[in-house]
Amino acid sequence: MKKILINLVHPNFDKSIVNKRLFDGIKDIENITINNLYEEYPDFKIDVQREQQLLLDNDIILFQFPMYWFSSPSLLKEWFDTVLTAGFAFGGTYNLKDKSFAVAISCGGSIEAFSETGKDKRRVEEILYPFSITANYVKMDYKDAYITYDTETELSNETLDEYKEGYIEYVKGLLEE
């Protein structure tokens, strides 16, 4: 069976509602390694060798994070800048070639807001373009994102459970591909 690395990138995970619920659904699935980047690197001093080894040890790399200013939390950008180095991820040596690259993102706005006619004028999939092009650049296989909406509102337990069940199916689907 394939192995999946979930890079959890949430600066306030203890206060999270949606990402905690998603995480609770998948944390005990077999062949998953959880890498909580803010827990590992509160000082932003990333252990590049450790992170690169985790990438090599897994078939699927999933980044789970809340949307911050139409992107990811800043530690994830630092992670990309320091871990995906020339000679490891690109520049003649593509150690991540053909591995799967996936994103699970939680968005404060509604699905209607993230549309051509909504207040944000773009779909979330369009906003995630830097992630898909990064995957392409390092020759990884970019997968459709798992997206949760309306996280700035108080979601019902039923909605949170629906998101959790959807995430469980999403992660299991990645593992079975």
N, C-alpha and C positions, 0 to 999 in steps of 0.2 A: 504494500500500500504506500501511496505517496505520503510525504511529510510536509507539514505546513508551518511556516514561521509567521506568527502574528506580531507585528511591531505595533504595539499599543502606544499611541502618541497623544496623551491627554494631560495637559498641565494641571488640571483640577479633577483628576479621576475620582477622588474621594467624595467630591460633591456632585459628581455626574449622576444623572438619572438614566438617560438613554444608553450611553456607552456602557455603563455598569450592567444594565439589563441585558444588552447584547452579549457582553463578555460572560455574564453568568450562564448564558445559554450554551456557549461553546467551550468554556474552559476545561471541561472534562472529556472532550472528544479525544479519542485515541490519535496519536501521531501529530499532536499539536504542541509547538513550543511557543510560549508566551514571552515576549521581550518588551517589558514596560520601559520605554526609553526615558521618560521623566523620572522614574524611580532609579534607573541605572545611572543616569547622567544629569543630576540636578544642577551641576556646574557647567553643563554643555561640553565637558571634556570627554569626547567619545573615544572609546577603545576600538580603534579601527580594526585591528587584527581579530578581536573577539567578534565584532559585527560581520566582518568578511567571512569568518569561519561559520557563523550561523547561516549566512546566505548559502555557503557551499554545502552545508549539511541538510538543506531543505530543498524541496522541489517547487514549492509555492510560497511566494512572499506576499503577505497581506498586510496592508497598512490600515489600521483602524484609528480614526481621529475625528474630532469635530471640525467643522469649517470655521476658520478664523479669517475674516476679511477676504473672503472668496478664495481662500487657499488653505494651507495647513498650519498648525502651530509651528512656531519658529524652529523648534528643535528638529523637526523633520527636515526642514531645509538644510540645517547644519549637518544632519545625518547624511543626506544626499551629497553635500559638498565634500565631506571628509571620507565617506565609505566607498563611494563609487568612483574609485581612482583609475587613472590611466594605467594600463598594464594589469589591472584586475578586472574592471568591468567594461573597458573599451580601450581603444588605441592598440589594436593588434591582438590583444588577449581578451576574449569575451567569456569569462568564467561563469556568467549567468545565462548564457545563451540557451534558449528554449525553456527556461524556467518560467513559471507563471507569475505574473505581477498583478495584484488585485488591490482594490481600495474599498473600504467600508467607511463612508462618511456620513456624519450627522449634520443636518442643516437646520438652522433656526427658522427659516422661512418656509412657506408652504410650497407645494408643487406648482400652484398657480403663480406664485411670485417668481419662480424660476422657469419662466417661459418667455417667448418672444413678446408677448403682450403684457407680461407681468412687470412688477416694479424693478426686477433685476435684469430684465431683457435677455437673459441667457438661461439655457438649461444647465443643470449641474454637470451633466456629461461634457458640455462645452468648457465649463470652468475647470474641469479636471484635465484639460488638454496637456498641461505641462507634465502630468504623470504619464499619460499615454505616450507622449513623445520621448520621455526619459526611458520608458520601457523599450520603445523602438530603438533608441540610440544604443542601448546596451544589449540589444537582440533578445529581449525577453518577450513573452507572449502576454500582452495586456488583455485582461478580462473585463467584462462589463462590471461596473461598480455596484455595490450594495448601498442604497441611499435611504436614509430616514429623513423625514421632513417634520416641520412644525415643532422642533425641539425647544423653542423659546416659549411655547405655550405649555400649560399643564396638561400633559397627555394622560388619558385614562389608563388604568391598568390593562384594560382590554387591548387598547392600541399598542401599549408597550409590549404586551405578550405577543401580539401579531408581529411586531417588528422582530422580537426575539426569535419566534418560530421561523420567520422568513430568513433570518441570519443563520440559524442552525442549518436550514436547507441549503442556503448559499454556500456555507463552508463545507458541508458534506458533499455538495455538488462539485466543488473545486477538487476535493480529495478523490472523487470518483472519476474525474475526466481522464 
